[in-house]
């Protein structure tokens, strides 16, 4: 799994000579835009010269394009900015998911740590994804209730059986 990102390359040219070039990676177009404008406005303030758009449009980082470029001028300084959007990869195989969950719970975490993680998910996970996760949790409950068990997972089985019965009764 890989998070989506946006890569910005910002080159400063003064009197036809490349002065500097920077590359930065951001999680969102808004962060990239804020960084670019903050740097350009700082240069404009430092040189006491207005910022002028040369070509392209900074708003293109928000459009449905993968890459693009635009430029600005501050006095005799030209700023050439190129961006590349790298899409996220959210496909996680069933084996990866099962292995990740097993690794997560097989570390001796306390109930308090599980509660903290659950709170984090509730606060930070996209709301639509929370609905999907809830569907998954209910499927896990039913699988535990109906699956094989021995003394090592007897508590999980017995409690899941009770919760699954309640969900069936209430048509969850």
C-alpha positions in Angstrom: 0.0 0.0 0.0 1.3 3.4 -0.9 -0.1 6.8 -0.1 -0.8 9.2 -3.0 1.6 12.1 -3.2 2.5 15.1 -5.2 6.2 15.9 -6.1 7.2 19.5 -6.8 10.3 20.6 -8.6 11.1 24.3 -8.2 14.0 25.8 -10.2 15.2 29.4 -9.6 16.8 31.1 -12.6 18.5 34.5 -12.3 19.7 36.3 -15.4 19.6 33.0 -17.4 21.6 31.1 -14.8 20.2 28.3 -12.7 20.6 29.4 -9.1 18.9 26.5 -7.3 16.6 23.6 -7.7 14.6 21.9 -5.0 12.3 18.8 -5.0 9.7 18.3 -2.3 7.0 15.7 -1.8 3.6 16.5 -0.3 0.6 14.5 0.7 -2.0 16.9 -0.9 -2.1 19.5 -3.6 -3.1 22.1 -1.0 0.1 21.5 0.9 2.1 21.8 -2.3 0.3 25.0 -3.3 0.9 26.5 0.2 4.6 25.7 0.1 5.0 27.2 -3.4 3.2 30.4 -2.5 4.9 30.8 0.8 8.3 30.6 -0.9 7.4 32.9 -3.8 5.8 35.5 -1.4 8.9 35.4 0.8 11.1 36.1 -2.2 8.8 38.9 -3.3 8.8 40.4 0.1 12.6 40.0 0.5 13.3 41.7 -2.9 10.4 44.2 -2.4 9.2 43.3 -5.9 5.8 42.1 -6.9 5.1 38.4 -7.8 4.1 38.0 -11.5 2.7 34.9 -13.1 4.5 34.0 -16.4 2.9 30.9 -17.6 0.6 28.1 -16.6 -1.5 28.1 -13.5 -0.8 27.0 -9.9 -4.3 25.7 -9.7 -3.5 23.0 -12.2 -2.1 21.0 -9.2 -5.8 20.5 -8.2 -7.0 19.4 -11.7 -7.4 15.9 -13.0 -3.9 16.0 -14.6 -1.0 13.8 -13.7 1.7 16.4 -14.3 2.2 20.0 -15.4 4.2 23.1 -15.0 3.9 26.8 -14.4 6.2 29.8 -13.8 6.5 33.0 -11.9 8.8 36.0 -11.9 10.0 38.1 -9.0 12.2 40.9 -10.4 14.9 39.2 -12.3 14.3 35.9 -10.7 12.3 33.3 -12.6 10.7 30.3 -10.9 9.9 27.3 -13.0 7.7 24.8 -11.1 6.9 21.3 -12.3 4.7 18.9 -10.5 4.0 15.2 -10.7 1.1 13.4 -9.0 1.8 9.9 -7.9 -1.4 8.0 -7.3 -1.8 5.9 -4.2 -2.0 2.2 -4.3 -4.7 1.0 -2.0 -4.9 -2.6 -3.1 -4.1 -4.8 -0.1 -4.3 -8.5 -0.7 -6.2 -10.8 1.7 -2.9 -12.4 2.8 -1.4 -8.9 3.5 -4.4 -7.9 5.5 -4.5 -11.1 7.6 -0.7 -10.9 8.2 -0.9 -7.3 9.2 -3.8 -7.9 11.6 -1.9 -10.9 13.1 1.2 -8.9 13.5 -0.7 -6.0 15.1 -2.4 -8.2 17.8 0.6 -10.5 18.4 2.6 -7.8 20.2 1.3 -7.9 23.7 -0.8 -4.7 23.4 -3.0 -3.9 26.3 -6.8 -3.2 26.1 -5.9 0.5 26.6 -3.7 0.4 23.5 -6.5 -1.2 21.5 -8.9 1.4 22.7 -6.5 4.2 21.7 -6.1 2.7 18.3 -9.9 2.3 17.9 -10.3 6.0 18.9 -7.6 7.0 16.3 -9.5 5.1 13.6 -12.8 6.7 14.6 -11.2 10.2 14.5 -9.0 9.9 11.4 -10.4 7.3 9.1 -12.6 8.6 6.2 -16.3 8.3 7.3 -17.2 6.2 4.2 -14.3 3.8 5.0 -15.6 3.5 8.6 -18.9 2.1 7.2 -16.9 -0.5 5.2 -14.8 -1.3 8.3 -17.9 -1.8 10.3 -19.2 -4.3 7.7 -15.8 -6.1 8.0 -16.0 -6.1 11.8 -19.5 -7.7 11.6 -18.2 -10.3 9.2 -15.3 -11.1 11.6 -17.8 -11.5 14.5 -19.9 -14.0 12.4 -16.8 -15.8 11.3 -15.5 -16.2 14.9 -19.0 -17.3 16.0 -19.2 -20.0 13.3 -15.5 -20.9 13.0 -13.4 -23.6 14.6 -12.2 -23.0 18.1 -10.4 -24.6 21.0 -9.5 -23.4 24.4 -7.1 -20.7 23.0 -9.9 -18.8 21.2 -12.9 -20.1 23.1 -13.6 -16.7 24.7 -13.5 -15.0 21.3 -15.8 -17.7 19.8 -18.3 -17.6 22.7 -18.6 -13.8 22.8 -18.8 -13.6 19.1 -21.6 -16.2 19.1 -23.5 -14.0 21.6 -22.9 -10.8 19.6 -23.8 -12.5 16.3 -27.1 -13.7 17.9 -27.9 -10.2 18.9 -27.0 -8.9 15.4 -29.3 -11.5 13.9 -32.1 -10.7 16.3 -31.8 -6.9 15.5 -31.2 -7.6 11.8 -27.8 -5.9 11.7 
